[in-house]
Amino acid sequence: MLYRPEYCIASVGAMIILLIMFFMKRNYALRSNRIFFVMLLDNLLASGLNIVTFYTISFPERFPLWFCYLSNQLYLFVYNFMAVLFLLYVDSKTKIGSVKKVITVIATLIVAFDAIIIFGTHQTHLVVYYDENLVYRHGPMMLALYVSAFLSVAIADVVFIAKYKMFNFYQVLSVNLFAGGVFAAVIFQMFFPRYAITNYACAMILFFVYVAFENQAYYLHGDTLCYNRRAFIKTINQKRFRKEEYLMAVIRLNSFENIRNSLGKMGVEDLVEKIAERISRAYGKGAYYVDLNCFTVIRQPSVDKEQLKKGIRECFLQTFQMEVGDDTISVEVEPIVTLVRVCGEHFDGAEMTDLLQKATTSFDDPTIELEDADDLVKPIRREKEVLGLIDRAIKHDGFMVWYQPIYDVKADAFTCSEALIRLKDDSQGYVGPEEFIPVAERNGRIRDIGDYVFRDVCRFIKTNKILSRGVHYIEINLSPEQCNRVELANQLIDIATEYGVDFRQINLEITETAEMQSCGMHNVNQLITDLHDKGVTFALDDFGSGFAAIDYLIKLPVDIVKIDKGILWQAMEDASSMKILKNTIHMIREVGKKIVVEGIETPEMAELLIENGCDYLQGYLYSRPLPEERYLLFLEERNKRRAAGKVAK
């Protein structure tokens, strides 16, 4: 039978074009693109061997028999190896750690099985052979080759399906095309054996996989050839895994704020791309864009440091031409270069990125050696640890709400309390709110925590009928981020209504902060107005601790003002501060607000504040924050004392 090699010739051409395209892009070194490169070479080699095989099968008398066997055996092995490579490629993309070793073992066994039956077929005639008339024949194990190939593809599909949600439509389609396309090509060739289209089908599918998966823009900054933060993190992780020492040049722009003010957001982004392009031209795959004002060049520790600095500065000698409207201006940029030698205990990529972004003062020196990571990276690692605790607590209801009783001077009773969030970890015990609240605010978790507290307080109010226990309302803190939500009022109303809570039993605390200023007084005023109509009261928390205390007092229609404990404690030590405290109390009373003072720790403090007309007192003199059950016992005990005619003071 005469075979038609046209499709294999077309496959060779297609693979050469795809290899050229592959090398034209700057490929970030990943296991997946290394495997993809081997897949390209494998299909190119298989296509070439298949062309040779066509002629040895069609004209066996023209070649030595050993050559006829060898060319065919090599083709069959290389062609079947494509299925194993596909399995390894899918594994590298899905990154399921629990099956990695299993897949490696399966791939090894399949390759060994194929090699044994293929390269022994000239003796066993199990796969292919030439009969006494030199006619090419298939042996009884030929079908086993198809089975082993389809087994590899089937396992790859199962692994991919387990993680398909992490991929886009075209990536899912390309994987399905590989499995379905190769299968269809094999079936076609079984009915039309003269037309060997399987290698050509693989070539076309590899084009599709290349476009869908091997998108190096994922690791490049903008339209430049400079690697981005994602690539930087991967590179640092690889060096940490290999325990490699390296030298990193950290590049920042001098007077960056002035540049940003002059060029604006779009202009700065354009300038950064021009800088990234220039650095990448000079340092190739060692150049990275980490942040708006941070580039790095990674080199071996043995490189000449002065020469490296000089080369980086030369990248900035020429001015950058910027288009501003219809004009073109020249921008001079001076780099600040710090050389960082990393050795010893390594940072991971995320930690190093955080360090470069947050600890700018750590890189003021011209040369730094990061050998002991503890001092610099310990706060970063702790924040990641606390953030993990917060996320688990949000997911599994791991927070607890405690209550600190507040003494009502006029009623001579504990008629209200403040709800305070607590986080308990099974291994570390309690994590204080002074630690996890700032972490939650920086990482966008504070809304979830605020929602949890409000819902849990409503449950507590309804379940324990606190009004019957003498508690008129419970104070709940609102974060600035919560107050910035337009839908907050309706959301709180819906939750309170869901639990059947009287709105008068809720007091919301707003803290005077710069963040609150940024969300706009109008939003806060609207929130207070909407909830006042329902009966909710508001308190201005930590009064006197910020810069805008008077401004808040004037502009916000709050019902209660909570004086910060710092003012009280300072007043107990200093006569001038005592005058400020007394005048502050007088001023708040004059504008018709009720007063709570925090941080009461001694009877002298309580007596002073009562004499000066404060309405409520809160502090350790009366009680620390208590878990729900202990708070209820506290109320029960105080109510019994009052019933017996004892005064709780």
N, C-alpha and C positions, 0 to 999 in steps of 0.2 A: 504494500500500500504506500502510495506517495503522499507524504504529509505536506501541509501548506504552512510555511514558516512566517507568513506576512505578519500575523498578530504578534508573534514573538519579537520580530524585528521592530514593530511599532512599540512594543513594551520596553525594549532596550532604549529606544529614543526617548520615550516618556520618562524612564528612570533617570537618564542622563540630565534631562531638563529639570526634573524635580530635585536632583542632587545639586545642580547649579543654584536653583532657588534656595535650597536649604543653606548653602554656604554663603549666599549673598546677604542673608540676614545675620545679625549678631545673635547667635544662639546662646542663651544662658545655660550653663552646664547643669543639666538635670538628668536623672536616671531615665526618665521617660523619653527625652529627645535623643539620648544615646542609643536607646533601644530602637527608636524610630529610624535613626541613621542606619543601624544594622539591618532593619527591615528593608530599607531602600537598596542597600548593597546586596541583600539576600535575593530580592526579586530581580535585580539587575543580573546577578550571577546565574540565577535559575533560568532567566530568559535566554541568556547566552548559551548556557549548557543545553537548553532545550533545542536551540537551533542546530547545535552540533549533533544532538541525539537524532534529530529528524534525518540527517544525512547518514548516520551510522545504521539506523533502522532501515532506511530506504535502500541503501547500497552497502550492505554488510561485507560484501565480497571485496570492496575497495580498501577496507581497513583491517588491521589485526583484530582478532576476536577479543583479546584482552582490552583493547581500546574501546571497542563497542560496548563491552560490559561496564568498563570504568566510567565512561561518559554518561551512560544511562543511570548508573548507581549514584553518581554525584548529583545528577539532576534530581532524581527522586528524593534523595536525602535533603538537599537544599530546598526543594519545593515544599516538602513536608515540614521543614524547620520553620517556615513562615508562620504556621499555625501556633507553634510553641512561642515564637516571638510575639505574636498577637496576644497570647495569654499573659506573657510577662509585661507587655505594654499596658494592658488593661489593669494589671495589678499595680503598676507604677502610678497610674492615674487615680485609682480608687483609694490606694493607701490604707487598706484594711490590715492593720498590724497582726490581728489574730489569725489570718489565713496566709500570711506571707510565706512562712516556712513550709506550709502544706503545699502551696503552689510551686515553690521551688523544687520540692521533692517530686511532685507530679510531673513537672516539666522535665526534670532530669531522667525520670523513668521512661517517659515517652521518647525522649531523644535516644536513650540507650536502646530501647526496643526497636526503634526505626533503624538505628545503625546496625544492630545485630542481624536483622532479617534482610536489610538491603545489601550490606557489604559482604554478606555470605551467599547471596543468591546465585553467583556464578558457579558455586559448588552445589547448593541445595536446590536450585531452581524453584524456590518458594515464592519469589515475587515476580521476577521476569527471567526469561532465558531464550536462547536461540536453539531451535531444533536442528536435526541433522541436515536440513536443507537451508540453514541460516535464516529461517523465518522467525521473526520476533514474536514471542508468546508471553501471556500473563500467567503467573503461577497461582497456586491455590491461596497464597497469603497476600495477594495484591489488594484484596478488599480490606485486609487488616490495616494497610497504610491509610486508606480513606477513613477508617474508623478511628485510628489514633489522631488524625488531623481534626476530624469533626469533634472528637472528645475534647481536645484542647480548646477549640472555638466555643464549644458548649459550656465548658467550665468558665471561660472568660465572660460569656454572656451572663451566667449566673452571678458571678462576682460583680459585674457591672450593674446588673439589675438591683443588687443590694444597695448601691450607692447612686442610682441614676438621678436622684433629685438634686445632686450637687452639680449636674451638668446641664447645659442648655439644649435646646431642641436639635440643633445641627450636630452637636456632639453625640447625642443619643442616636440620631439618624445614621451617622457615619459608622458607629459600632454595629448597628443592625445591618447596614449595607455590607460590611465586611463579611459577617456571618452568612447573610442571605445571598450576597453577590457571588461569593466563592462557591457556595453550594450550588447555585443555579448554573454557574459556569462549568462545574464538574459534571452535572447532569446533562448539559448541552453537549459536552465533549464525549460523553458516553454514547450518545446517539449519532453524533457527527465527529468521529475520531480523527478525521483528516484536519479539522479546524481546531488547533490548540489555542483556545482563547483564555485559559485560566490565568496565565501570567499577565496578559493584557488586562483582564478583569481586576487582578490585584493592583496593577499599576494605576488604573482609574480610581479605585477605591482609596489607594494611598494618597492620591491627590486630594480627595475629599477629606481624609483624616488630617492631612497636613493643614488644610485651611481651617478645619474645625478645632483642632487641638494645638497644633504647633504655632500658636500665635505669639510670637516673641514680644509683641507690643505689651503683653501682660507684664513683662519685666523691664520695659523701657520707659523713660520719662518723656511724655508727650510725643513729639515728632522727632526726638533726638535719638542718638545711639548710646546715650548715657543710661546706665542701669538705674532703676528706681529703688524706692525704699523696700519694696517686696523682695527684690533681688538681693539687696544689702542684708536683710534679715536672714535669708537663706544662706548667703555666703558666710556670715558670722557663725551661724549654726553648724555649717559644715566644718569650719575651722575648729570650733569647739569640740565637735565629735571626734575629729582627727587629732585633737590636742596639738594643733599647730600654733607656733608663735607667728606674729605678723606685725608689720609696721603700718599704721594708719595715719594718713595726713588728713586732719580735720580742717576744712576750709570754710571760713565765714566771711561775710562782707562787712567791711568797716563802714560805720555810719549808715547802717541798713535802714533805720527808721527814717532818716532824711531822704534816702532813695525812695522808700515806699511813699512818703508824703509827696514827693515830687512827681513820681510816675503814676501813682494810683495802682489799684489792684491789677488791672489788665496789663499795664505797663511793666509792673514788677514780674508778673508771670512770663511775659515775653522776654524780659531781661534774663530771668533765671534759665529759660530754655536756651538762650544764646550762650550763657556761661556753661551750661551742661554740655552743649555741643562742642564747645571749644576744649573743655577738660577731657571729654571722651576721645576727641581726636588725638590728644597728646598722650593719653594713658590707656586707651583701648578698654579692655574688659576689666580694668582695675578701677574705673571711675564710677561713682555712685552719687545720685541725688537722694539725700535723706530727708531734708526739710527745706522750707522756703529759704532759709538762710543757713543752710548746712550742706556741704558737699564733702565727700571723702574719696581718697585715693588709697587703695590697699596694695601694699607691696611686701616682699620678703624682708625680714628684719635685717638682712645683711646689706641692703641697698644703701648707697651713699646718701646720708640724710641731707647734707647741705645741697647736693645736686638735686635732690627731690624738691626741696623748698624753692630752689632757684627755678626749676622747670615749671612749678606751679605759678610762681609770680610772673613768669614770662607769658603765661596764658592770659594775663590781665594787662599786659603792656599796651596793647592796642585798645583804643576806645571801642565801645559797643554802639553801633548805629541803631537808633530807636526811632520808629515812626510815631509821631504824636500829631494826630489830626492829619493835615496835609504837609506837615513839616517833618524833616529828619534831623534829629539832634544826636550829638555825640555824648555818651555817658562814660565817665571815668569811674572805675571801680577798683578799690584797693582791697586785696585779700588779707585776711588774718589767718595765718597758717600755724597749726599746732601739730606736732608729730607725737603720736601716741604709740608706744610699743606695748603690745598686749602679750602677756605671758603668764605662767602660773595658773591660778584658778580663773577659768574663762567666763566671760559673760555670754549669755545666749543673745540671739539677734534682737529680740524684743527689748531685752534689758539694755543692750548697747544703744538702741534707737532712743529709748526713753532717756538714757543718760545724756545723749547728745542734744536732745530737745529741751530737757529740764535743767540739767546741771551745767549751764553755760559757764559759770564761774570756775568750774573744775578744769576748764580748758583755756584758762588765761595764760598759763605758762607756755613758753615756746616748745618745751619738750617734757613729756610726761611718760612715766612707766607705770602701767596698770598691772601690777603683779598680784596684789591682794585685793580681791573684789569687794570684800566685806564693807568697808567704809562707804564706798560710793553706791554700791548696788543693793545694800541691805534694805534701805527704805523702799526701793522699787520692788524688790521681791516681797517685802511685807505687804505692800499695797496690793500686789497681785494675789497674795494669799488671802487677804481680807476680802478682796473683791470676789474671790471664789466662795468664801463663806457667805457673803451677801447673796450671791446668785443661788446658792443651795437653799438658803433660808427663804428667799422669794419663791422658789419652786416648790419647796416642801413645807411651807408655813413654819419656818424655824425661828421666827422672831417671837418675842414676848413683850407684852405691854405691862409696865409697872406703873404704880400710881403713888405720887407724893402728896400727902394731905396738906391742905392750906387752911390756916386758922383764920376764922372770921371773927374779928375783934368785937363787933357790935353784937353778934349772935352768941358769942362765947362758945363757939362750936366749930367743927371742921366741915364746913358746908360746901367745899369744893376741893378739887385736886387737879394735879397736872399729870397727863398721860405721857410717859417717857418710854421710848423704845429700847429694848435690850436684845442683844445677840449672844447666844450661847453656842459654843462649839464643843462637841463631845471630847475632843482631845485637849483643847486650850482653855476651856472654861469660858467665862464671860469676856466678850470684847466690848470695851467701853464705847459709848456713842461718840465721845470726843475723838475716837479714832475712826470708826466705820462710817459716821455721817459725812465727814469731808471726802472720804473715798467714794461714797455713793454719789455725792454731788459732782465730783470730778468725772465720774464715769457713767452718768446718766441713769442711775438707779434710784435716785431720791424720790421720784414720782411714785414708783412702785412701793417704796417704804411708806410714803405718806398715805397712799391709798389703803395699805394694809392697816396702819394705825387707826385711821378714821373708821374703817369697817369694824375692826375689833373693838373699838370703844363703843360703837353703837350696839354691838352684840352684848357687851358687858352691861351697858346701861339697861337694856331691855331685859336681859336674863336675870339680873340681880335687883331690879326695881329700886334703883339707888335713891330715888326721891323719898321712898318710905324709910330709908336709912339716914335721912337728914342731909343728903348731898344734893345741892341745887343744880350744879353743872360740873362738867369736866372740861378742863382746858386741853386743847390739841394744837400742836405746833404745825404751822404751814411753812414750807420752804419757799424761797423766792421763785424757784422753778415751778412749783405748783401754782403760785399766784399768777404766773404768766400764761396759764392755760385759760383760754376764753370759756371753755366748757366746764370749768371747775365748779362753779355755783350749781349748775344743773346736776352735775355728777354727785356732789355732796347731798343735794336735796333728794336725789333718787335713792342713795344708800340709806339715809336717815328714814325715808318713807318706807323702804323695804323692811327695816327692822321695827317700824312703828315707834320711832323715838320722837319725843317732844323736842322741837328745835330749841326751846329755851334751856334745855339741859346741855347745850353745847356752847362752848366758848372757844373761838379760834384765835391763836396767838400769831401775830405777824412781827417779824424781827426787822429792825432798822439796819439794813445792809446796803452796800453799793450795788449788789445784785438786785435788790428790791427796787432801787432807784432805776436800774436799767430796764426793768420790765414795765415801768411807767406808772405814775401815780393814778392815772386815769383808770387803768385796769384794776388796781387795788381798790380804788373808790367804788368802782362798779360792782366788784365782788362784795364789798361790805354792804352796799345799798341793797343788792339782790337778796342777800342772806338776812340782813336786818329785817326785811319785810316778813320773813318767815319766823323771826324770833331769836335767831342766832346772835350772840353778842361777840364782841371782838376786844382783844387786848393787844397793846403795843408792848412787845417783849424786849428785855435787855435795854430799857431806856437809859440813855446816858453813855452807852458803851461805844456808840458810833458818832459819825460827824454830823448826821442830819437829824438829831433827836428833836429839836424844836420844829424843824420843817415838817416832820411826820406828825407831831402833836397838833400842829395848826391845820394841816391839810387832810388828815385822815379822821373820819368820824368814829373813832374807837370809843369803847365804853370804859375800859380799864387800862391803866398804865402800870407796867411791871418795872420797877427800878432795879437796875443791875446790881448784883451783889458787890461788885468792885467798888462802887461808890460808897456803900455802907461800910465795908471793911476799911477803906481808906479814911473814912470819917472817924472811925474809932481810934485812929492813930494820929490824926492831924486836925488842928483847930480850924484851919482854912477849909479843909474838905468837909468838916462838920457844918460850916456855914453854907457850903454849896448844897449839901444834902438837905438841910432844913429849908433852904430857899426853893430847891427843886420840888419838895413836897408841897410847899405853900403854893407854888406856881401851878402845879397840876390840880390842886384842890380848887384854885380860883377859876380854872376853865371847866370845872364841873366833872372831872373824871375821878373814878375810884382808883385807889392805889394799892398795889401789891409790892412788897419788898422781898427780894430773894436773899438767901444766904444767912438767915437768922441762926446763930449758933450759941448765943449766950442770953441769959435773962436780961442782962443790961441792954443788949441790942433791942430786945422786944419791948422793954419798958420805954426806951428812947423813942421808938417808932410809934408806939401807942400814944405817948404824950404829944407827939407832933401830928396826930390825926390820921395815921395810915389805917386803911380799911382791912387789909389782909396781910398775913405774915406767913412766909414759907421758908423752911430750912430744917437743918438737922436737930435743932433744939426740940422740934415737935416730932419729926420723923424723917427717916431716910425714905427714898423711893421703895415701895413694897410690891412684891408680886401680888397678883389678883386675890389669892386666898388670904394672904396675910393682911392685905388692905381691908378686906371685909371684916376680919377679926379685930383689926384696929378700930374700925367704926363701931363694931358691936361693943367693944370694951368701953369706948368713950361714951357711948349712949347710956350704958349701964351706970357709969359714974355720974353723968348728968342727972339721971333718974334718981340716983341716991343723994343728989344735992351737992355733988362735988364739982368744982370748977376746973375745967381743963385749960391750963395755961402753961 
